[in-house]
Amino acid sequence: MSWIFLLVAGGLEVVWAYSMKLSHGFTRPVPSIVTIVAMLGSVGLLALAMRELPLGTSYMIWTGIGALGAFLVGVIFLGDALTPMRAIAATCILVGLVTMKMAS
């Protein structure tokens, strides 16, 4: 169950990052509220996952899902550039996540 909590927490990290972008510096109410609720949910589920998973593993997977997910959302929905170097960097994050999971 801890891994499920961690995966959902990572997904919520992507949600809050995206909604924060849409909030335009917390000047738009709905995306601002979504950001805060998703942040609280993400950190809360991370805390639940950390009851059983090691700190380093939990935090790395959580931030990695958030970083990779936010990168993909930016490229797919916001028109962020997908350059070869950015793709290599994202691939390195993914390899790190898979390696950490295999090591746990």
OpenMM code with the backbone's topology and positions (N, CA, C; nanometers):
from openmm import Vec3, app, unit

residues = "MET SER TRP ILE PHE LEU LEU VAL ALA GLY GLY LEU GLU VAL VAL TRP ALA TYR SER MET LYS LEU SER HIS GLY PHE THR ARG PRO VAL PRO SER ILE VAL THR ILE VAL ALA MET LEU GLY SER VAL GLY LEU LEU ALA LEU ALA MET ARG GLU LEU PRO LEU GLY THR SER TYR MET ILE TRP THR GLY ILE GLY ALA LEU GLY ALA PHE LEU VAL GLY VAL ILE PHE LEU GLY ASP ALA LEU THR PRO MET ARG ALA ILE ALA ALA THR CYS ILE LEU VAL GLY LEU VAL THR MET LYS MET ALA SER".split()
positions = [
    Vec3(0.0826, -0.1200, 0.0000),
    Vec3(0.0000, 0.0000, 0.0000),
    Vec3(0.0870, 0.1263, 0.0000),
    Vec3(0.2040, 0.1176, 0.0629),
    Vec3(0.2926, 0.2334, 0.0687),
    Vec3(0.3353, 0.2795, -0.0700),
    Vec3(0.3585, 0.1855, -0.1605),
    Vec3(0.3980, 0.2217, -0.2964),
    Vec3(0.2836, 0.2908, -0.3694),
    Vec3(0.1623, 0.2489, -0.3430),
    Vec3(0.0461, 0.3148, -0.4044),
    Vec3(0.0351, 0.4580, -0.3530),
    Vec3(0.0502, 0.4749, -0.2214),
    Vec3(0.0489, 0.6100, -0.1640),
    Vec3(0.1555, 0.6964, -0.2306),
    Vec3(0.2733, 0.6393, -0.2490),
    Vec3(0.3847, 0.7142, -0.3061),
    Vec3(0.3580, 0.7526, -0.4519),
    Vec3(0.3028, 0.6617, -0.5287),
    Vec3(0.2719, 0.6917, -0.6689),
    Vec3(0.1653, 0.7998, -0.6810),
    Vec3(0.0624, 0.7906, -0.5979),
    Vec3(-0.0430, 0.8935, -0.6012),
    Vec3(0.0131, 1.0276, -0.5538),
    Vec3(0.0992, 1.0243, -0.4523),
    Vec3(0.1627, 1.1477, -0.4043),
    Vec3(0.2444, 1.2124, -0.5151),
    Vec3(0.3168, 1.1320, -0.5916),
    Vec3(0.3925, 1.1855, -0.7049),
    Vec3(0.3014, 1.2438, -0.8115),
    Vec3(0.1904, 1.1772, -0.8377),
    Vec3(0.0937, 1.2295, -0.9335),
    Vec3(0.0358, 1.3620, -0.8889),
    Vec3(0.0071, 1.3727, -0.7600),
    Vec3(-0.0446, 1.5000, -0.7074),
    Vec3(0.0605, 1.6104, -0.7137),
    Vec3(0.1867, 1.5717, -0.7078),
    Vec3(0.2914, 1.6723, -0.7229),
    Vec3(0.2884, 1.7320, -0.8634),
    Vec3(0.2614, 1.6484, -0.9618),
    Vec3(0.2474, 1.6977, -1.0994),
    Vec3(0.1264, 1.7906, -1.1090),
    Vec3(0.0170, 1.7522, -1.0447),
    Vec3(-0.1047, 1.8355, -1.0470),
    Vec3(-0.0767, 1.9722, -0.9873),
    Vec3(-0.0108, 1.9746, -0.8704),
    Vec3(0.0098, 2.1058, -0.8093),
    Vec3(0.1087, 2.1902, -0.8878),
    Vec3(0.2074, 2.1287, -0.9495),
    Vec3(0.3018, 2.2070, -1.0295),
    Vec3(0.2297, 2.2707, -1.1493),
    Vec3(0.1474, 2.1918, -1.2150),
    Vec3(0.0725, 2.2422, -1.3309),
    Vec3(-0.0278, 2.3494, -1.2894),
    Vec3(-0.1014, 2.3236, -1.1826),
    Vec3(-0.2010, 2.4225, -1.1398),
    Vec3(-0.1347, 2.5495, -1.0877),
    Vec3(-0.0133, 2.5358, -1.0316),
    Vec3(0.0584, 2.6554, -0.9886),
    Vec3(0.0942, 2.7420, -1.1090),
    Vec3(0.1349, 2.6785, -1.2169),
    Vec3(0.1631, 2.7524, -1.3401),
    Vec3(0.0375, 2.8241, -1.3879),
    Vec3(-0.0764, 2.7542, -1.3832),
    Vec3(-0.2026, 2.8138, -1.4273),
    Vec3(-0.2522, 2.9244, -1.3342),
    Vec3(-0.2050, 2.9250, -1.2096),
    Vec3(-0.2514, 3.0246, -1.1129),
    Vec3(-0.1916, 3.1631, -1.1372),
    Vec3(-0.0880, 3.1703, -1.2215),
    Vec3(-0.0216, 3.2980, -1.2508),
    Vec3(0.0173, 3.3702, -1.1224),
    Vec3(0.0991, 3.3006, -1.0417),
    Vec3(0.1463, 3.3627, -0.9176),
    Vec3(0.0391, 3.3761, -0.8123),
    Vec3(-0.0498, 3.2792, -0.8081),
    Vec3(-0.1609, 3.2758, -0.7123),
    Vec3(-0.2559, 3.3947, -0.7274),
    Vec3(-0.2711, 3.4427, -0.8513),
    Vec3(-0.3647, 3.5516, -0.8770),
    Vec3(-0.4984, 3.5011, -0.9299),
    Vec3(-0.5070, 3.3730, -0.9643),
    Vec3(-0.6317, 3.3123, -1.0107),
    Vec3(-0.6796, 3.2152, -0.9035),
    Vec3(-0.8003, 3.2355, -0.8520),
    Vec3(-0.8466, 3.1587, -0.7358),
    Vec3(-0.8560, 3.0072, -0.7564),
    Vec3(-0.9186, 2.9617, -0.8625),
    Vec3(-0.9407, 2.8169, -0.8765),
    Vec3(-0.8095, 2.7399, -0.8897),
    Vec3(-0.7191, 2.7783, -0.9802),
    Vec3(-0.5929, 2.7053, -0.9848),
    Vec3(-0.5119, 2.7186, -0.8559),
    Vec3(-0.5261, 2.8308, -0.7871),
    Vec3(-0.4560, 2.8489, -0.6596),
    Vec3(-0.5061, 2.7499, -0.5555),
    Vec3(-0.6372, 2.7319, -0.5489),
    Vec3(-0.6958, 2.6361, -0.4541),
    Vec3(-0.6554, 2.4938, -0.4903),
    Vec3(-0.6600, 2.4610, -0.6199),
    Vec3(-0.6178, 2.3274, -0.6640),
    Vec3(-0.4725, 2.3035, -0.6242),
    Vec3(-0.3880, 2.4035, -0.6413),
    Vec3(-0.2470, 2.3917, -0.6043),
    Vec3(-0.2322, 2.3564, -0.4570),
    Vec3(-0.2990, 2.4302, -0.3718),
    Vec3(-0.2852, 2.4101, -0.2268),
    Vec3(-0.3393, 2.2735, -0.1847),
    Vec3(-0.4552, 2.2360, -0.2368),
    Vec3(-0.5142, 2.1057, -0.2016),
    Vec3(-0.4254, 1.9922, -0.2510),
    Vec3(-0.3753, 2.0032, -0.3742),
    Vec3(-0.2880, 1.8982, -0.4274),
    Vec3(-0.1571, 1.8900, -0.3495),
    Vec3(-0.1038, 2.0041, -0.3077),
    Vec3(0.0189, 2.0038, -0.2266),
    Vec3(-0.0038, 1.9304, -0.0942),
    Vec3(-0.1128, 1.9638, -0.0284),
    Vec3(-0.1433, 1.8998, 0.0999),
    Vec3(-0.1635, 1.7497, 0.0819),
    Vec3(-0.2368, 1.7116, -0.0218),
    Vec3(-0.2580, 1.5698, -0.0486),
    Vec3(-0.1288, 1.4984, -0.0809),
    Vec3(-0.0442, 1.5618, -0.1601),
    Vec3(0.0823, 1.5017, -0.1992),
    Vec3(0.1730, 1.4785, -0.0785),
    Vec3(0.1888, 1.5799, 0.0034),
    Vec3(0.2753, 1.5675, 0.1209),
    Vec3(0.2150, 1.4694, 0.2218),
    Vec3(0.0834, 1.4714, 0.2365),
    Vec3(0.0182, 1.3781, 0.3285),
    Vec3(0.0373, 1.2333, 0.2872),
    Vec3(0.0216, 1.2056, 0.1586),
    Vec3(0.0424, 1.0685, 0.1109),
    Vec3(0.1892, 1.0288, 0.1167),
    Vec3(0.2787, 1.1246, 0.0938),
    Vec3(0.4216, 1.0965, 0.1097),
    Vec3(0.4514, 1.0563, 0.2538),
    Vec3(0.3919, 1.1268, 0.3474),
    Vec3(0.4123, 1.0940, 0.4887),
    Vec3(0.3624, 0.9528, 0.5204),
    Vec3(0.2476, 0.9153, 0.4636),
    Vec3(0.1965, 0.7801, 0.4850),
    Vec3(0.2897, 0.6756, 0.4239),
    Vec3(0.3411, 0.7040, 0.3057),
    Vec3(0.4334, 0.6102, 0.2408),
    Vec3(0.5614, 0.5935, 0.3221),
    Vec3(0.6061, 0.7016, 0.3843),
    Vec3(0.7308, 0.6976, 0.4613),
    Vec3(0.7190, 0.6177, 0.5907),
    Vec3(0.5979, 0.5811, 0.6271),
    Vec3(0.5828, 0.4942, 0.7448),
    Vec3(0.6550, 0.3611, 0.7236),
    Vec3(0.6569, 0.3143, 0.5981),
    Vec3(0.7163, 0.1845, 0.5699),
    Vec3(0.8347, 0.1898, 0.4743),
    Vec3(0.8424, 0.2918, 0.3919),
    Vec3(0.9505, 0.3010, 0.2940),
    Vec3(1.0631, 0.3888, 0.3475),
    Vec3(1.1869, 0.3601, 0.3062),
    Vec3(1.2997, 0.4430, 0.3498),
    Vec3(1.2867, 0.5872, 0.3006),
    Vec3(1.3409, 0.6793, 0.3774),
    Vec3(1.3363, 0.8213, 0.3447),
    Vec3(1.3934, 0.8489, 0.2062),
    Vec3(1.5140, 0.8032, 0.1804),
    Vec3(1.5798, 0.8318, 0.0526),
    Vec3(1.5016, 0.7798, -0.0660),
    Vec3(1.4508, 0.6588, -0.0544),
    Vec3(1.3719, 0.5993, -0.1623),
    Vec3(1.2434, 0.6783, -0.1837),
    Vec3(1.1726, 0.7037, -0.0752),
    Vec3(1.0452, 0.7753, -0.0845),
    Vec3(1.0623, 0.9120, -0.1475),
    Vec3(1.1577, 0.9866, -0.0971),
    Vec3(1.1749, 1.1232, -0.1439),
    Vec3(1.2214, 1.1267, -0.2886),
    Vec3(1.3121, 1.0370, -0.3247),
    Vec3(1.3610, 1.0359, -0.4619),
    Vec3(1.2516, 0.9983, -0.5604),
    Vec3(1.1731, 0.8970, -0.5278),
    Vec3(1.0646, 0.8557, -0.6165),
    Vec3(0.9607, 0.9680, -0.6278),
    Vec3(0.9251, 1.0280, -0.5155),
    Vec3(0.8257, 1.1358, -0.5123),
    Vec3(0.8689, 1.2540, -0.5980),
    Vec3(0.9906, 1.3017, -0.5747),
    Vec3(1.0375, 1.4167, -0.6515),
    Vec3(1.0628, 1.3798, -0.7977),
    Vec3(1.1065, 1.2574, -0.8218),
    Vec3(1.1308, 1.2136, -0.9591),
    Vec3(1.0033, 1.2064, -1.0401),
    Vec3(0.8985, 1.1501, -0.9800),
    Vec3(0.7686, 1.1465, -1.0490),
    Vec3(0.7218, 1.2883, -1.0765),
    Vec3(0.7358, 1.3746, -0.9770),
    Vec3(0.6945, 1.5138, -0.9955),
    Vec3(0.7741, 1.5843, -1.1038),
    Vec3(0.9049, 1.5664, -1.1024),
    Vec3(0.9904, 1.6330, -1.2010),
    Vec3(0.9633, 1.5804, -1.3420),
    Vec3(0.9596, 1.4494, -1.3562),
    Vec3(0.9366, 1.3901, -1.4876),
    Vec3(0.7953, 1.4212, -1.5372),
    Vec3(0.6979, 1.4110, -1.4473),
    Vec3(0.5598, 1.4403, -1.4845),
    Vec3(0.5404, 1.5854, -1.5233),
    Vec3(0.5999, 1.6768, -1.4471),
    Vec3(0.5884, 1.8196, -1.4792),
    Vec3(0.6568, 1.8507, -1.6119),
    Vec3(0.7687, 1.7855, -1.6363),
    Vec3(0.8375, 1.8021, -1.7644),
    Vec3(0.7466, 1.7593, -1.8797),
    Vec3(0.6847, 1.6424, -1.8664),
    Vec3(0.5975, 1.5918, -1.9722),
    Vec3(0.4741, 1.6801, -1.9912),
    Vec3(0.4149, 1.7257, -1.8823),
    Vec3(0.2994, 1.8160, -1.8919),
    Vec3(0.3396, 1.9448, -1.9637),
    Vec3(0.4574, 1.9957, -1.9299),
    Vec3(0.5053, 2.1169, -1.9954),
    Vec3(0.5229, 2.0991, -2.1448),
    Vec3(0.5800, 1.9863, -2.1830),
    Vec3(0.6024, 1.9602, -2.3256),
    Vec3(0.4701, 1.9362, -2.3980),
    Vec3(0.3836, 1.8548, -2.3393),
    Vec3(0.2596, 1.8144, -2.4077),
    Vec3(0.1541, 1.9251, -2.4077),
    Vec3(0.1367, 1.9921, -2.2938),
    Vec3(0.0254, 2.0872, -2.2812),
    Vec3(0.0644, 2.2344, -2.2868),
    Vec3(0.1889, 2.2652, -2.2554),
    Vec3(0.2279, 2.4059, -2.2471),
    Vec3(0.3245, 2.4484, -2.3566),
    Vec3(0.3603, 2.3567, -2.4432),
    Vec3(0.4482, 2.3921, -2.5535),
    Vec3(0.5937, 2.4117, -2.5159),
    Vec3(0.6359, 2.3565, -2.4012),
    Vec3(0.7768, 2.3650, -2.3641),
    Vec3(0.8610, 2.2905, -2.4675),
    Vec3(0.9815, 2.3371, -2.4872),
    Vec3(1.0697, 2.2781, -2.5880),
    Vec3(1.1127, 2.1370, -2.5472),
    Vec3(1.1145, 2.0473, -2.6446),
    Vec3(1.1667, 1.9123, -2.6250),
    Vec3(1.2943, 1.9013, -2.7072),
    Vec3(1.4030, 1.9436, -2.6456),
    Vec3(1.5327, 1.9372, -2.7121),
    Vec3(1.5992, 1.8039, -2.6789),
    Vec3(1.6979, 1.7647, -2.7577),
    Vec3(1.7680, 1.6393, -2.7272),
    Vec3(1.8269, 1.6368, -2.5856),
    Vec3(1.8848, 1.7458, -2.5415),
    Vec3(1.9442, 1.7489, -2.4071),
    Vec3(1.8377, 1.7364, -2.2978),
    Vec3(1.7234, 1.7990, -2.3155),
    Vec3(1.6153, 1.7872, -2.2171),
    Vec3(1.5602, 1.6449, -2.2154),
    Vec3(1.5505, 1.5822, -2.3324),
    Vec3(1.5044, 1.4434, -2.3391),
    Vec3(1.6033, 1.3504, -2.2704),
    Vec3(1.7323, 1.3749, -2.2882),
    Vec3(1.8344, 1.2940, -2.2210),
    Vec3(1.8246, 1.3123, -2.0699),
    Vec3(1.8076, 1.4345, -2.0250),
    Vec3(1.7953, 1.4615, -1.8816),
    Vec3(1.6728, 1.3902, -1.8223),
    Vec3(1.5602, 1.3960, -1.8930),
    Vec3(1.4388, 1.3285, -1.8459),
    Vec3(1.4600, 1.1773, -1.8425),
    Vec3(1.5295, 1.1243, -1.9406),
    Vec3(1.5588, 0.9810, -1.9437),
    Vec3(1.6471, 0.9418, -1.8253),
    Vec3(1.7420, 1.0258, -1.7915),
    Vec3(1.8282, 0.9987, -1.6752),
    Vec3(1.7461, 0.9934, -1.5460),
    Vec3(1.6494, 1.0834, -1.5333),
    Vec3(1.5615, 1.0807, -1.4156),
    Vec3(1.4841, 0.9497, -1.4120),
    Vec3(1.4287, 0.9104, -1.5257),
    Vec3(1.3526, 0.7858, -1.5327),
    Vec3(1.4401, 0.6660, -1.4972),
    Vec3(1.5604, 0.6604, -1.5490),
    Vec3(1.6521, 0.5500, -1.5169),
    Vec3(1.6830, 0.5499, -1.3678),
    Vec3(1.7011, 0.6675, -1.3097),
    Vec3(1.7249, 0.6769, -1.1659),
    Vec3(1.6081, 0.6245, -1.0841),
    Vec3(1.4860, 0.6570, -1.1264),
    Vec3(1.3665, 0.6100, -1.0565),
    Vec3(1.3560, 0.4570, -1.0627),
    Vec3(1.3761, 0.4024, -1.1807),
    Vec3(1.3666, 0.2574, -1.1973),
    Vec3(1.4754, 0.1880, -1.1161),
    Vec3(1.5955, 0.2432, -1.1190),
    Vec3(1.7063, 0.1838, -1.0434),
    Vec3(1.6790, 0.1901, -0.8931),
    Vec3(1.6261, 0.3003, -0.8452),
    Vec3(1.5947, 0.3115, -0.7024),
    Vec3(1.4874, 0.2120, -0.6625),
    Vec3(1.3865, 0.1960, -0.7461),
    Vec3(1.2798, 0.0990, -0.7162),
    Vec3(1.3381, -0.0423, -0.7117),
    Vec3(1.4246, -0.0753, -0.8055),
    Vec3(1.4859, -0.2084, -0.8087),
    Vec3(1.5750, -0.2327, -0.6869),
    Vec3(1.6338, -0.1263, -0.6353),
    Vec3(1.7229, -0.1402, -0.5211),
    Vec3(1.6479, -0.1488, -0.3888),
    Vec3(1.5185, -0.1170, -0.3902),
    Vec3(1.4421, -0.1146, -0.2646),
    Vec3(1.3797, -0.2478, -0.2346),
] * unit.nanometer
topology = app.Topology()
chain = topology.addChain("A")
for resn in residues:
    res = topology.addResidue(resn, chain)
    for name in ("N", "CA", "C"):
        topology.addAtom(name, app.Element.getBySymbol(name[0]), res)
